[in-house]
Structure formats: structure tokens, C-alpha cells
Amino acid sequence: MENVQDPRKHINEEPRDDLNDLMVGFGGMSAFMFIVFLIAVIIKYAIT
């Protein structure tokens, strides 16, 4: 049991900004879905 590491003493080797990751991911997915929407609208008007 002495080899078990205390998670409170864990040193994060790669500190990350979770809020920044969330905003970049949300913004990127929103931009991608907007592009998909525009393509769908263009195709709809091209068909009609």
C-alpha cells in the first residue's frame, strides 16, 4: 500500500486552460455546422 500515490500530490505535467479549450471547441463546431447549413441551403436552392 505504500506505493499508492496520493492524487492530491499529483503534478499536472501539461497544464491546460479548460475554458479556452471549451470555447475553441464550441466555436469550431459552431463554424463547421454553419458551413454545413450554408451548403445545404445552396443545394436546396440549386435543386428548386
C-alpha positions in Angstrom: 0.0 0.0 0.0 3.0 2.3 0.3 3.4 2.5 -3.5 -0.1 4.1 -3.9 0.3 7.7 -4.9 -1.8 10.3 -3.3 -3.8 12.1 -6.2 -3.7 15.3 -4.2 0.1 15.3 -4.8 -0.2 14.7 -8.5 1.7 17.3 -10.6 0.0 18.1 -13.8 2.7 17.9 -16.4 0.6 19.7 -19.1 -1.4 22.5 -17.5 -4.3 23.2 -19.7 -6.8 26.0 -19.9 -10.1 24.1 -19.9 -12.2 27.2 -20.6 -10.1 28.1 -23.6 -10.4 24.5 -24.9 -14.1 24.6 -24.4 -14.5 27.9 -26.2 -12.3 26.8 -29.1 -14.1 23.5 -29.5 -17.6 25.1 -29.3 -16.6 27.9 -31.7 -15.1 25.4 -34.1 -18.1 23.1 -34.1 -20.4 26.0 -34.5 -18.5 27.3 -37.5 -18.5 23.8 -39.0 -22.2 23.4 -38.5 -22.8 26.9 -40.0 -20.8 25.9 -43.1 -22.8 22.6 -43.4 -26.0 24.7 -43.1 -24.9 27.1 -45.9 -24.0 24.2 -48.2 -27.4 22.6 -47.5 -29.2 25.9 -48.3 -27.2 26.4 -51.5 -28.0 22.8 -52.6 -31.7 23.3 -51.8 -31.9 26.5 -53.9 -29.9 24.8 -56.7 -32.4 21.9 -56.9 -35.5 24.1 -56.9 
